[in-house]
């Protein structure tokens, strides 16, 4: 397994000042938010978990609980993880399109 290195998390903000990822996270229940925040803590340490590229520089982290949550992000120079948006399995195609637009 290749060594991991720390990452800086940043959250995408659209031209109107909205943060799609934050809005999505805050719309989840408290327990789900806590589990996602724990995953983000691991992400800072370079542990991406179940992650795969979805095209055009965007990757998806799959969370194996609840509705099959997904987090979409891009990496800047292998040091910054830009959180774009979140969703679940049922909205996956639409969420990937949105993430690509944000990127």
QUIMO-V881814 format. One record per residue. N is the residue number from 1. RES is the residue in one small letter. SS is DSSP state (a for helix, b for strand, c for the rest). OMEGA is omega as a letter, one per 20 degrees, with the letter a starting at -180 (none if undefined). Layout:
n: <N/N>
res: <RES/RES>
ss: <SS/SS>
omega: <OMEGA/OMEGA>
This chain:
n: <1/2/3/4/5/6/7/8/9/10/11/12/13/14/15/16/17/18/19/20/21/22/23/24/25/26/27/28/29/30/31/32/33/34/35/36/37/38/39/40/41/42/43/44/45/46/47/48/49/50/51/52/53/54/55/56/57/58/59/60/61/62/63/64/65/66/67/68/69/70/71/72/73/74/75/76/77/78/79/80/81/82/83/84/85/86/87/88/89/90/91/92/93/94/95/96/97/98/99/100/101/102/103>
res: <x/x/x/x/x/x/x/x/x/x/x/x/x/x/x/x/x/x/x/x/x/x/x/x/x/x/x/x/x/x/x/x/x/x/x/x/x/x/x/x/x/x/x/x/x/x/x/x/x/x/x/x/x/x/x/x/x/x/x/x/x/x/x/x/x/x/x/x/x/x/x/x/x/x/x/x/x/x/x/x/x/x/x/x/x/x/x/x/x/x/x/x/x/x/x/x/x/x/x/x/x/x/x>
ss: <c/c/c/c/c/c/c/b/b/b/b/c/c/c/c/c/c/c/c/a/a/a/a/a/a/a/c/c/c/a/a/a/a/a/a/a/a/a/a/a/a/a/a/a/c/c/c/c/c/c/b/b/b/b/b/c/c/b/b/b/b/b/c/c/c/c/c/c/c/b/b/b/b/b/b/b/c/c/c/b/b/b/b/b/b/b/b/c/a/a/a/a/a/a/a/a/a/a/a/a/a/a/c>
omega: <r/r/r/r/a/r/r/r/r/a/r/r/a/a/r/r/r/r/a/a/a/r/r/a/a/r/r/r/a/a/r/r/a/r/r/r/r/r/r/r/r/r/r/r/r/r/a/r/a/a/r/r/r/r/r/r/a/r/a/r/r/r/a/r/r/a/a/a/r/r/a/a/r/r/r/r/r/r/a/r/r/r/a/a/r/r/r/a/a/a/a/a/r/a/r/r/r/a/r/r/a/a/none>
